[in-house]
Amino acid sequence: MFLYTLLAAAVAVVVALFVTPLRQKVWVATGVIATAAIAAIALAVMAFSNGAITLAEFSTPLLGGESISVDKLSSLFLVIIAVASVATVLYSKGYVEGYLERFSPAHISLHYTALVMLVVSMMMVVMSSGGFSFLFAWELMTIASFILILFEAERQDVRRAALNYLVMMHIGFMFLVIGFVLLYNVTGSANFAAIEHYFKVQAPLPLFVILFIGFGMKAGLFPMHIWLPEAHPAAPSHVSAIMSGVMIKTGVYGIMRLMQAIDHNADLLYTIGLIVLLSGIVTGLWGVIFAAMQNDIKRLLAYSSIENVGVILIGLGIAAVGHAAGSNLIGMCGLCGALLHTVNHSLFKTMLFFSAGNIYSKLHTTAMNQMGGLAKHMPITAILMLFATVAICALPPLNGFVSELLIYIGMFNGVSDGHEVLYSVAGIIALSLIGGIVVLAFTKLYGVVFLGSPRSTYVAESTEVDNLRIGAMAIPAVLILFIGLLPQYAIRPITMVAEAISGSANTIALNHFAPTLEALSASCWVLIAIILLLYVLKHRLQSTATITEGPTWGCGFTALNTRMQYTGESFSEGLESIGKPLMKDTVDGRAVDKGEIFPTPHNYRIVHKDKVDSLLGQWWVKMLHHFNAWVMRLRTGRVNNYITFALAFFIVVLVLTIVGIL
């Protein structure tokens, strides 16, 4: 009955979106998504209060009995999806408005249908017990996001990015199908709950690796990350926000479900913890190095998402190694840090992509080197993006600092207690390097885009976006501030989820975290008070002083111009010498030679791509190209040739039938 009701509701939503007048379609989508979000949050609250809730049970002809249910882990992800989806659909109104004259009503209807479908399918993914229903929701999520990426399908780069995404997602989907089929063949069930039994009766690593690859493809793990830097610049900014902030977390959700099933096997947990930790270190470092070298806002944010998934996996890896070594404290620190960082990343990355959307809607480009001085023309966007930038750099008093602090606490406890010191030290070094390069990347992003002088007339003519988009950005901003300033309260539901995953009592974490987080909260409030006090003092002193204005000192130059500012490329030039062997550069134009004392104007644009894209992402393009060229040779235009091909086909079928193959 539940499934039939869901199907009927889906049909009604699609019909409503297509028959509603053009400018009202967004409100239909908003109403549907808001209703789904309220229902999801209500289910999450009930699951936290009363335990797991089963909404429906049914049997599928392929993979046996399944259910739609909500436990503490799925509750956390339901809240993440609900918050981000409401903010996304509200933001989309102002963003899509600029396309209403370009696209037909059917095009806009399809876009909002896909957005609703994406939100509902993500909710179904985290509520499904596994098996056919999980795979169906997973595939629906892929198709919906594919349609959303194709919003500007007339652009060749958009079509290429969407096709690349679709192919990579279906490779990952095949691994998931193989994994669930193996699980069903051994246990008679394809539910996540059956994985624990499978690990007891069969060699566990093959199944874990198969499912880890399938989930890792969606999460953007190295080297399966290659779709991310291409898809996000191609998609509309609100789509990038929900895909990067939320959708890739469904891959993290799957990995957490896997680790939940192996928690009682110490040897297996230790081995898998090392795999996850190593994957997190490589993914985080690779993502952040390439983020710092990008000169396009959305490509930088895409690589940053890869880096943050790496941080989450470092936390999960440390948690698994700690639990396997018998230290519940290390395990809970790593796990709580990973869970909280999953929440945090969804908040500040949503804000950052919304900010990028504000900029793109006014300047029609995301190339940083064409910007500069935007803070004067888009002051609210500048403030909100600075807010999100501080959060993603893990600086106090905002939320990113809290989650990374918990992971650090776990690793430092590992060193001090002598539990897997080598791996704890490796994690500390990796997370420190990631944190340092993140500051470089986002200092570059904010400085080149918002500070300095305008590099184009588009910047000088830009204005602030509408209030609804600003309001949509305020939704995650409030939660970022809450987690950063009151972490002792934000950690409570996180510890409950960690307890459900690991089986350890959450009192261990609360007793250890409480004093630290209370002290952190007090320090943040003191920091804010000092900043406000200094601002008031400065304002009072300046109110009685005579202030004169003049040009900024230009180191002896008297004819300053915008070409003397840092560009994105020059800002990260030192880091590029380290990443050079990993990069494949596309250069348009010519850079200024060091010997040119009085250089003439140059057009110079460089795009940094990693070489993994050539190894793993382009092979299928070349394969399809060669296959298409071979097929085209068969199009001779002669009827007798086509008859010969048909006869040859029938002869092959006859021979295979005679020998018993068919």
VOGU-3710 file (C-alpha; in Angstrom, 3 decimals, decimal comma):
1> mflytllaaa> 0,000/0,000/0,000  2,872/2,342/0,869  4,508/1,872/-2,536  1,229/2,392/-4,435  0,576/5,571/-2,468  4,092/6,787/-3,287  3,594/6,025/-6,986  0,249/7,846/-7,085  1,790/10,865/-5,354  4,660/10,882/-7,860
11> vavvvalfvt> 2,259/10,890/-10,819  0,220/13,711/-9,251  3,383/15,810/-8,689  4,576/15,348/-12,278  1,174/16,302/-13,686  0,987/19,344/-11,396  4,451/20,543/-12,426  3,666/20,290/-16,131  0,208/21,934/-16,056  1,087/24,773/-13,648
21> plrqkvwvat> 1,854/28,191/-15,216  5,523/28,856/-15,873  6,313/31,166/-12,964  4,344/29,058/-10,486  6,204/25,797/-11,123  8,856/26,633/-8,552  6,191/27,005/-5,856  4,710/23,587/-6,662  8,198/22,066/-6,361  8,785/24,031/-3,151
31> gviataaiaa> 5,532/22,769/-1,648  6,313/19,143/-2,500  9,912/19,311/-1,257  8,919/21,181/1,911  6,260/18,548/2,653  8,779/15,744/2,120  11,312/17,579/4,303  8,826/18,066/7,163  7,841/14,393/6,980  11,514/13,344/6,943
41> ialavmafsn> 12,369/15,488/9,978  9,299/14,175/11,835  10,396/10,581/11,135  13,923/11,410/12,265  12,686/12,864/15,566  10,511/9,794/16,158  13,415/7,444/15,394  15,699/9,307/17,801  13,022/9,268/20,502  11,453/5,809/20,102
51> gaitlaefst> 13,943/3,743/18,107  13,749/2,390/14,561  10,473/2,833/12,653  9,302/0,514/9,873  7,070/2,225/7,317  6,517/-0,684/4,923  7,543/-4,291/4,385  7,346/-6,095/1,055  8,887/-8,885/-0,972  10,619/-8,389/-4,314
61> pllggesisv> 10,837/-11,164/-6,944  14,590/-10,637/-7,375  16,195/-10,090/-3,964  13,658/-11,252/-1,370  12,062/-9,429/1,542  12,811/-5,754/2,100  11,512/-2,815/4,087  11,374/0,959/4,202  12,487/1,964/7,682  14,175/4,733/9,641
71> dklsslflvi> 16,857/4,255/12,291  19,279/6,724/13,869  21,805/6,650/11,021  19,184/7,163/8,320  17,570/9,852/10,518  20,753/11,914/10,480  20,940/11,734/6,688  17,228/12,515/6,352  17,789/15,760/8,262  20,776/16,636/6,030
81> iavasvatvl> 18,710/15,987/2,894  15,695/17,904/4,228  17,614/21,074/5,147  19,650/21,213/1,938  16,699/20,427/-0,354  14,499/23,207/1,070  17,342/25,715/0,760  18,052/24,509/-2,789  14,525/24,822/-4,121  14,118/28,291/-2,576
91> yskgyvegyl> 17,409/29,404/-4,082  16,469/27,982/-7,486  13,663/30,506/-8,001  15,967/33,483/-8,494  18,584/31,464/-10,364  16,179/29,835/-12,839  14,327/33,111/-13,433  17,116/34,226/-15,735  16,418/31,235/-18,004  12,631/31,495/-18,259
101> erfspahisl> 12,763/33,383/-21,564  15,376/31,032/-23,047  13,721/27,706/-22,229  10,242/26,339/-22,830  7,776/25,645/-20,000  8,285/21,898/-20,602  12,032/22,347/-20,059  11,491/24,114/-16,729  8,882/21,504/-15,736  11,358/18,708/-16,447
111> hytalvmlvv> 14,005/20,482/-14,379  11,783/20,794/-11,316  10,443/17,266/-11,775  14,026/16,000/-11,708  14,790/18,116/-8,627  11,819/16,667/-6,731  12,762/13,182/-7,945  16,340/13,653/-6,720  15,228/14,726/-3,245  12,723/11,886/-2,845
121> smmmvvmssg> 15,124/9,265/-4,241  17,866/10,343/-1,801  15,413/9,976/1,062  14,424/6,531/-0,215  18,092/5,512/-0,460  18,704/6,158/3,241  15,374/4,603/4,290  15,671/1,399/2,275  16,857/-1,738/4,061  18,804/-2,744/0,952
131> gfsflfawel> 18,295/-4,974/-2,046  16,062/-4,108/-4,995  14,405/-1,068/-3,387  17,818/0,400/-2,532  19,175/-0,182/-6,043  16,000/1,243/-7,591  16,227/4,417/-5,488  19,973/4,653/-6,228  19,379/4,443/-9,986  16,522/6,948/-9,770
141> mtiasfilil> 18,885/9,321/-7,965  21,434/8,963/-10,778  18,896/9,584/-13,549  17,433/12,616/-11,764  20,855/14,204/-11,241  21,801/13,436/-14,868  18,732/15,383/-16,067  19,571/18,243/-13,703  23,142/18,501/-15,021  21,715/18,715/-18,562
151> feaerqdvrr> 19,846/21,945/-17,759  21,859/23,843/-20,409  22,065/20,903/-22,796  22,784/23,122/-25,803  26,369/23,499/-24,511  28,777/20,800/-25,636  30,745/20,844/-22,366  27,510/20,256/-20,436  26,578/17,265/-22,594  30,065/15,817/-22,247
161> aalnylvmmh> 30,087/16,264/-18,457  26,607/14,747/-18,100  27,537/11,715/-20,213  30,769/11,263/-18,258  28,771/11,377/-15,022  26,198/8,877/-16,290  28,820/6,367/-17,426  30,822/6,589/-14,195  27,706/6,238/-12,043  26,621/3,127/-13,918
171> igfmflvigf> 30,030/1,563/-13,497  29,591/2,102/-9,759  26,020/0,808/-9,989  27,258/-2,449/-11,551  29,549/-2,995/-8,570  26,604/-2,475/-6,200  24,447/-4,950/-8,158  27,227/-7,540/-8,054  27,663/-6,991/-4,316  23,967/-7,334/-3,477
181> vllynvtgsa> 23,588/-10,412/-5,693  26,568/-12,082/-3,951  25,020/-11,195/-0,604  21,657/-12,692/-1,616  23,186/-15,891/-3,007  24,960/-16,624/0,282  22,470/-15,405/2,897  19,116/-15,470/1,098  18,716/-11,759/1,814  20,097/-8,647/0,139
191> nfaaiehyfk> 19,489/-6,362/3,123  22,270/-4,468/4,870  21,502/-6,487/7,997  22,614/-9,674/6,186  26,140/-8,364/5,579  27,242/-9,245/9,122  26,202/-12,892/8,585  27,923/-12,955/5,183  31,196/-11,805/6,750  31,013/-14,694/9,226
201> vqaplplfvi> 30,543/-17,469/6,643  32,464/-16,135/3,611  35,732/-14,318/2,916  34,682/-10,757/3,769  37,180/-8,611/1,858  35,946/-9,319/-1,717  32,379/-8,239/-0,887  33,586/-5,222/1,079  35,852/-4,050/-1,758  33,084/-4,502/-4,360
211> lfigfgmkag> 30,564/-2,463/-2,362  33,231/0,045/-1,283  33,987/0,757/-4,955  30,285/1,108/-5,745  29,664/3,565/-2,918  33,022/5,265/-3,435  32,115/6,116/-7,028  29,196/8,214/-5,799  31,195/9,720/-2,922  34,037/10,819/-5,214
221> lfpmhiwlpe> 36,850/8,734/-3,716  40,213/8,735/-5,444  40,623/7,541/-8,204  36,856/7,422/-8,851  36,488/11,182/-8,389  36,958/12,190/-12,024  33,276/12,935/-12,693  33,036/15,522/-9,916  35,235/18,345/-11,307  33,448/18,076/-14,664
231> ahpaapshvs> 29,838/17,742/-13,494  29,728/20,658/-11,043  30,904/23,412/-13,423  28,370/22,130/-15,982  25,369/21,968/-13,641  23,334/24,957/-12,390  24,690/26,204/-9,063  21,726/25,060/-6,979  22,089/21,588/-8,517  25,816/21,609/-7,733
241> aimsgvmikt> 24,932/22,583/-4,160  22,608/19,655/-3,539  24,801/17,181/-5,432  28,009/18,173/-3,663  26,500/18,963/-0,291  24,131/16,007/-0,077  24,097/13,509/-2,949  27,721/12,422/-2,656  27,009/11,774/1,043  24,778/8,848/0,040
251> gvygimrlmq> 28,052/7,138/-0,898  29,381/7,949/2,592  26,108/6,569/4,019  26,676/3,270/2,212  30,227/3,014/3,547  28,952/3,674/7,084  26,374/0,893/6,671  29,162/-1,463/5,639  31,274/-0,553/8,650  28,290/-0,953/10,953
261> aidhnadlly> 28,028/-4,595/9,844  31,656/-5,441/10,697  31,992/-3,731/14,038  32,022/-6,990/16,045  34,918/-8,576/14,105  38,103/-6,934/15,411  40,525/-8,398/12,849  38,308/-7,526/9,910  37,561/-4,094/11,358  41,285/-3,409/11,677
271> tiglivllsg> 42,001/-4,361/8,054  39,075/-2,407/6,681  39,921/0,559/8,921  43,359/0,736/7,296  41,796/0,580/3,815  39,367/3,394/4,660  42,060/5,489/6,379  44,474/5,174/3,437  41,658/5,990/0,984  40,769/9,062/3,057
281> ivtglwgvif> 44,358/10,329/3,217  44,936/9,953/-0,537  41,516/11,352/-1,460  41,845/14,321/0,901  45,341/15,296/-0,216  44,604/14,811/-3,914  41,412/16,840/-3,699  42,866/19,756/-1,762  46,027/20,065/-3,902  43,965/20,281/-7,075
291> aamqndikrl> 41,429/22,592/-5,422  44,190/25,079/-4,622  45,383/25,084/-8,256  42,006/25,758/-9,903  41,165/29,115/-11,473  37,446/28,394/-11,833  35,237/28,849/-8,764  33,078/25,777/-9,295  35,990/23,487/-10,211  37,740/24,611/-7,019
301> layssienvg> 34,611/23,846/-4,974  34,239/20,462/-6,694  37,779/19,402/-5,807  37,164/20,729/-2,310  34,243/18,293/-1,999  36,641/15,456/-2,811  38,941/16,727/-0,065  36,121/16,834/2,499  35,051/13,276/1,687  38,676/12,373/2,390
311> viliglgiaa> 38,455/14,067/5,808  35,299/12,073/6,608  37,027/8,821/5,639  40,059/9,690/7,787  37,659/9,959/10,724  35,963/6,659/9,839  39,321/4,924/9,378  40,646/6,130/12,739  37,352/5,062/14,349  37,613/1,541/12,908
321> vghaagsnli> 41,281/1,134/13,879  40,562/2,469/17,371  37,619/0,107/17,953  39,655/-2,828/16,620  42,483/-1,982/19,041  40,017/-1,998/21,937  39,825/1,767/22,490  36,198/2,853/22,411  37,268/6,423/23,142  39,379/6,698/19,956
331> gmcglcgall> 36,633/4,959/18,008  33,926/7,315/19,216  36,092/10,401/18,626  36,783/9,421/15,014  33,222/8,334/14,334  31,610/11,412/15,895  34,043/13,634/13,992  33,227/11,893/10,707  29,465/12,101/11,281  29,589/15,754/12,323
341> htvnhslfkt> 31,831/16,640/9,368  29,274/14,997/7,077  26,677/17,401/8,456  29,042/20,366/8,405  30,173/19,868/4,822  26,585/19,742/3,614  26,005/23,159/5,208  29,043/25,193/4,178  29,381/23,611/0,736  25,733/24,433/-0,004
351> mlffsagniy> 26,450/28,070/0,929  29,594/28,175/-1,207  27,846/26,882/-4,320  24,982/29,307/-3,742  27,566/32,109/-3,590  29,094/30,861/-6,837  25,589/30,914/-8,344  25,099/34,519/-7,253  28,339/35,462/-8,984  27,589/33,496/-12,160
361> sklhttamnq> 24,083/34,952/-12,505  25,576/38,482/-12,530  28,889/37,978/-14,352  27,996/34,940/-16,546  31,358/33,379/-15,782  33,017/31,460/-12,966  36,593/32,278/-14,075  38,247/33,941/-11,088  40,733/35,908/-13,179  37,892/37,940/-14,712
371> mgglakhmpi> 36,666/39,124/-11,319  37,997/41,201/-8,441  36,459/43,856/-6,199  33,071/42,131/-6,029  32,740/42,865/-2,308  31,802/46,482/-3,122  29,075/45,495/-5,567  27,715/42,325/-3,892  28,358/43,030/-0,179  25,885/40,517/1,307
381> tailmlfatv> 27,130/37,708/-0,939  30,693/38,672/0,043  29,860/38,459/3,773  28,039/35,135/3,444  30,797/33,623/1,314  33,416/34,799/3,814  31,316/33,103/6,511  31,269/29,818/4,568  34,968/30,161/3,701  35,930/30,443/7,381
391> aicalpplng> 33,781/27,385/8,104  35,323/25,204/5,381  38,831/26,261/6,481  37,973/24,738/9,900  38,601/28,006/11,744  36,811/28,974/14,963  34,178/30,016/15,846  32,353/28,056/13,084  31,341/24,435/12,614  34,189/23,061/10,501
401> fvselliyig> 36,587/23,550/13,408  34,450/21,401/15,731  34,273/18,282/13,552  37,970/18,304/12,649  38,842/18,919/16,308  37,015/15,699/17,260  39,008/13,720/14,677  42,239/15,281/15,969  41,282/14,370/19,554  40,846/10,743/18,497
411> mfngvsdghe> 44,227/10,643/16,764  46,076/12,408/19,609  44,499/9,936/22,040  45,811/7,156/19,826  49,333/8,572/20,123  49,171/9,208/23,877  47,601/5,812/24,692  49,894/3,864/22,368  47,021/2,526/20,223  48,207/2,248/16,598
421> vlysvagiia> 50,562/5,199/16,953  51,855/4,978/13,364  48,397/5,295/11,824  47,381/8,067/14,211  50,510/10,049/13,344  49,880/9,480/9,619  46,343/10,780/10,059  47,534/13,839/12,017  50,121/14,727/9,374  47,642/14,238/6,504
431> lsliggivvl> 44,872/16,253/8,176  47,338/19,033/9,017  48,536/19,229/5,419  44,948/19,209/4,155  43,992/21,991/6,587  46,921/24,183/5,572  46,294/23,852/1,839  42,556/24,462/2,345  43,389/27,857/3,858  45,583/28,618/0,829
441> aftklygvvf> 42,849/27,543/-1,630  40,059/29,580/-0,073  42,215/32,615/0,649  42,970/32,574/-3,067  39,293/32,135/-3,962  38,002/34,912/-1,725  40,867/37,321/-2,351  40,883/37,078/-6,149  37,089/37,221/-6,470  36,010/39,762/-3,844
451> lgsprstyva> 39,028/41,921/-3,070  41,146/44,249/-5,188  39,879/46,114/-8,246  37,416/44,931/-10,913  39,077/43,189/-13,851  36,070/43,585/-16,163  33,113/45,892/-16,748  30,761/43,067/-15,742  32,094/43,321/-12,188  31,680/47,092/-12,082
461> estevdnlri> 28,067/46,802/-13,296  27,053/43,883/-11,023  24,508/44,234/-8,219  23,335/42,129/-5,301  20,966/39,197/-5,908  17,341/38,974/-4,770  16,312/38,512/-1,142  14,985/34,970/-1,599  18,416/33,710/-2,633  19,973/35,500/0,328
471> gamaipavli> 17,330/33,925/2,565  18,103/30,467/1,175  21,767/31,009/2,052  20,791/32,048/5,579  19,278/28,597/6,309  22,615/26,729/6,393  24,334/29,827/7,856  22,203/29,650/11,015  23,062/25,971/11,527  26,758/26,626/10,890
481> lfigllpqya> 26,706/29,259/13,619  24,748/27,029/16,015  27,177/24,103/15,681  30,187/26,408/15,966  29,003/28,368/19,012  27,101/25,621/20,867  28,927/22,387/19,962  28,105/20,769/23,318  24,452/20,608/22,242  25,049/19,779/18,572
491> irpitmvaea> 27,162/16,743/19,530  24,373/14,955/21,437  22,429/13,552/18,453  25,770/12,783/16,746  26,874/10,604/19,685  23,536/8,760/19,578  24,113/7,893/15,913  27,712/6,883/16,662  26,460/4,596/19,431  24,011/2,952/17,009
501> isgsantial> 26,810/2,321/14,479  29,529/1,135/16,843  27,587/-0,368/19,726  29,634/1,664/22,235  27,836/3,671/24,912  27,557/7,322/23,945  28,307/8,294/27,553  31,979/7,547/26,752  32,003/10,245/24,122  29,832/12,705/26,037
511> nhfaptleal> 31,928/12,452/29,208  35,091/13,048/27,208  33,730/15,685/24,817  31,610/17,699/27,234  34,396/19,635/29,027  36,313/20,238/25,785  33,300/21,429/23,824  32,014/23,602/26,660  35,438/25,255/26,870  35,448/25,671/23,093
521> sascwvliai> 31,991/27,264/23,195  33,085/29,708/25,910  36,237/30,574/23,921  34,180/31,265/20,790  31,841/33,590/22,648  34,831/35,420/24,163  36,386/35,720/20,694  33,178/37,233/19,300  32,937/39,615/22,260  36,536/40,788/21,724
531> illlyvlkhr> 35,903/41,364/18,012  32,731/43,366/18,740  34,509/45,361/21,429  37,373/46,235/19,090  34,875/47,245/16,394  32,983/49,540/18,773  36,252/51,019/20,043  37,482/51,614/16,488  34,172/53,245/15,523  34,306/55,614/18,505
541> lqstatiteg> 37,914/56,612/17,918  37,285/57,260/14,234  34,152/59,298/14,933  36,262/62,108/16,379  39,274/61,751/14,078  39,795/63,334/10,665  40,132/60,608/8,065  41,755/61,364/4,738  41,582/59,075/1,738  44,236/58,495/-0,897
551> ptwgcgftal> 45,485/55,874/-3,296  47,019/52,696/-1,943  50,804/52,763/-1,914  51,955/50,985/-5,053  55,583/50,193/-4,198  56,813/53,129/-6,298  54,450/52,642/-9,250  52,426/55,715/-10,127  50,206/54,196/-12,798  48,582/51,238/-11,052
561> ntrmqytges> 46,174/49,022/-12,983  44,307/45,752/-12,492  47,053/43,758/-14,221  49,258/44,336/-11,172  46,935/42,287/-8,929  47,398/38,669/-8,014  45,628/36,277/-10,339  44,476/32,831/-9,325  47,385/31,317/-11,243  50,061/33,499/-9,631
571> fseglesigk> 48,576/32,989/-6,157  49,101/29,204/-6,227  52,222/29,161/-8,399  54,404/27,740/-5,619  52,074/24,801/-5,014  51,909/24,021/-8,733  55,588/23,071/-8,740  54,664/20,227/-6,349  51,586/19,117/-8,274  53,114/19,416/-11,755
581> plmkdtvdgr> 53,699/15,659/-12,233  50,031/14,997/-11,374  48,565/17,553/-13,781  47,519/17,688/-17,392  47,219/21,361/-18,365  45,133/22,902/-21,120  46,576/26,293/-22,100  44,865/28,963/-24,201  47,131/31,864/-25,222  50,625/32,673/-23,938
591> avdkgeifpt> 51,912/33,771/-20,553  54,123/36,812/-20,063  57,767/35,820/-20,491  60,166/36,650/-17,671  62,339/38,586/-20,099  59,546/40,991/-21,091  60,324/44,156/-19,145  57,405/46,079/-20,673  54,965/43,313/-21,614  52,238/43,849/-24,149
601> phnyrivhkd> 48,683/42,654/-23,367  48,397/38,853/-23,319  45,429/36,500/-23,400  46,275/33,587/-21,130  43,988/30,920/-19,697  45,053/27,634/-18,136  42,915/24,746/-16,876  44,496/22,215/-14,515  43,153/18,664/-14,788  44,570/15,624/-13,071
611> kvdsllgqww> 46,056/12,818/-15,124  43,695/10,279/-13,586  41,010/11,765/-15,819  42,946/10,590/-18,890  43,562/7,143/-17,442  40,073/6,380/-16,100  37,664/8,979/-17,430  38,395/9,209/-21,135  38,893/5,580/-22,087  35,193/5,024/-22,667
621> vkmlhhfnaw> 34,995/8,156/-24,848  37,761/6,825/-27,074  36,179/3,367/-27,091  32,812/4,758/-28,214  34,539/6,893/-30,830  36,362/3,880/-32,316  33,223/1,735/-32,147  31,213/4,439/-33,908  33,907/4,739/-36,607  33,788/0,961/-37,146
631> vmrlrtgrvn> 29,985/0,936/-37,374  30,031/3,820/-39,855  32,148/1,695/-42,204  29,240/-0,737/-42,415  26,948/2,020/-43,727  27,821/1,470/-47,369  24,435/2,542/-48,758  24,183/-0,686/-50,797  21,133/-2,906/-50,263  23,009/-6,113/-51,162
641> nyitfalaff> 25,508/-5,438/-48,344  22,723/-4,993/-45,810  21,103/-8,274/-46,958  24,482/-9,987/-46,552  24,783/-8,677/-42,978  21,302/-10,018/-42,135  22,096/-13,462/-43,633  25,382/-13,587/-41,733  23,522/-12,846/-38,501  21,033/-15,675/-39,103
651> ivvlvltivg> 23,874/-18,096/-39,933  25,666/-17,222/-36,673  22,445/-17,764/-34,690  21,882/-21,140/-36,442  25,423/-22,351/-35,710  25,242/-21,301/-32,069  21,886/-23,098/-31,728  23,237/-26,312/-33,243  26,244/-26,410/-30,891  23,960/-25,745/-27,905
661> il> 25,183/-22,293/-26,917  21,805/-20,694/-27,668
//
